[in-house]
Amino acid sequence: MLRLKVDFWNSSMEIESRIIDNKTSRARDLAIVFDTGAYMTTIHDKTLIRAGYKISNERDAMLSVVGRGNVPVKEVLLQGFELVDISGNVLSLGPIMVYATDMSNMETSAVLGLNVIREFVSKIKFGKNTIIELEPTFDINKPVVFEDFIRTESRFGLWTQDQIVDSEIAGYDARQTY
């Protein structure tokens, strides 16, 4: 189990993470908002550029943001992503698909979304020192290899329609309008 220290910042729950620099392969610290309402992990494009990622050549997409409508983003495959627990221990998640966009007008420069959060059983324990407990639902000793990462089916990639809809579990079909 991973126990993450929460810092409350501007009504958001911020946790410690790291992205792997694309040029040096070294970990770079990244404060990231834990957001169960975010579909995808999103990182400020300038942060990714400083970490050696060439986002200009990446695939275009759109992200729907509450109060801002649709925002253009780029799909970027990070070499690696890590979560840091209270004791300073690191859980390496391997490669991860993120959205890159200009977040200059936002309150944060990174948001951890459901493409990662959904792979854990999560518990938020509020108190003097609020923590988030994450229990992986996958084998942490078998990370996806960067070279084998498949954008539409990887553990930390984009969801395919089959991954979004499981009518036996969800009880509804997301393709239908209710």
N, C-alpha and C positions, 0 to 999 in steps of 0.2 A: 504494500500500500504506500502511496505517495501522499505526504502531508505538506500542503503548500501554504506558506504564510500569505495572508491577505493584507494588502495596504489599501485602505479606502481613500480614493482620490476622486474628488468631484462626483460623488455618488456612484462611483464604479469600483468594482473589486479587481485590483491589480495584483498580479502574481509575477514571480520571476521566471524568465525563460531565456533561452539562448538560441541564436541561429548560427549555423555554420557558414563561415565566410567562404565564398565561392573561389577566391584566389588563394587564400592561405590555409584553408581547411581548419582554421581555429574558431573556437566558439566566441561569439559576441553577445554580451548581455543585452537583454531586451525586456523591459517592463511591458507586460501585455494584459489587457483587460479580459477577464473571464466572463464571457457573454453567452449565456444559453439561448439568447434570442438571435444570435448571429449565425447565418447559414454557413459561412466560410471564414476561415482565419484570414484576416486582412492586415497587411503591413504597409506603412507609408512607403511610397515608391523611392523616396530619397534614402531611407534607411537601407533598402535592398540594394540600391546603386552603390552606396558606401561599402556594402558587404560584397561587392564584386559581381552582382547579378546584372545582366544586360536585359532590362525589361522591355526596351523598345521593340525588340524582335519577337516578343511573346504574343500569344493568342489573345485577341480582344474578347471581352465579355462585359456583361452589365450586372450591377449589383443594386438591388432595391434597398434604399436606406430610409428609415422612418423619418419623415419631416423633410427629406431632401429629394425624394423621388429616385429615379434611376441614375446611377453614377457609373461612368466608364471605368473599367478595371482591366488589368492584364493578368493572365494566369501564369504564375511563376512556380517552377518546381525548385524548392530549396534542397540543397544537398543534405541538410540535416537540421533537426529541430530538437531541442531538449527542454525538459521541465526541471526546475530546481526546487527541492523540498526544504523544509525548515532547517534541517541539519546540514544543508549544503550538498546533499547527495543529488546526483543528476540521473534522470531517466532519459536515455536517448531514444527518440521515436523514429529515427531514420529519416528518409526523405519525406517531404510533405508538400502538398499543393497549397499555395496561398494566392490570394488576390493582392495585387499591388495597385495602389491609387494614391492620389494626392490627398493627404489627410491634414493639410496645413490648417484648415478651418475647423478641425474636430478637436475634441478634448483629449485625445490620446493619439499615439502613433502606431498602435497595434491592438488587434482584437483577436482573441482566441475563440474560434467558432465551433459549430457542431460537427464539422468534419473531423475534429479531434475529440471534442468533449464526448461525443456519442460512443466512443470506444472505451469509456470508463463508466463504472458505477460511481456516481458523484454524491458526496455529502458535504453540505456547508454547515459548519459549526460556528455559530455566532457567539461572541463573548468578548471578554477583555482583549484576548488575542484570537481573532477570527481566523479559522483555517478551512481549507477545502481538502477533503480526503478523496483521493482518486484510486480506485481499485481497477486495474487494467482487465479488460475482458478478452485480452489476447496474450500470447506468450511473449513476454518482454525479451526473452533470450533469442527470439527469431525475428529480428527486424527485417523489413523489406529492403532488399539491396537496391541502391540508387540506380544502377544500370538496368534493373528489371522492373522499375516502377512503371505501372500502367495507369495513365491519367484517369480513365473512367472506372477502374475497378480496384485500385489500390486502397489499402486501409486508410490512408490519410489523404486521399485524392477527392475528386468530385463524385457526387452521388449519381448513379445511374437511376433511371426510372424504377427498375426492379428493387434497388436499395431503398428508395424513398417509400415505396408502396408495398406493404405486406398486409393484405386485407384481413388475414387471420389474426394478426396481432393488433393492427391499428383499428380494425372495425369499420373502416371506410376506404374509399378509393380516392386518392388525392387528385386523380384526373377528372373526377366529376365535380360539377358546381352544385353546391347545396344552398 
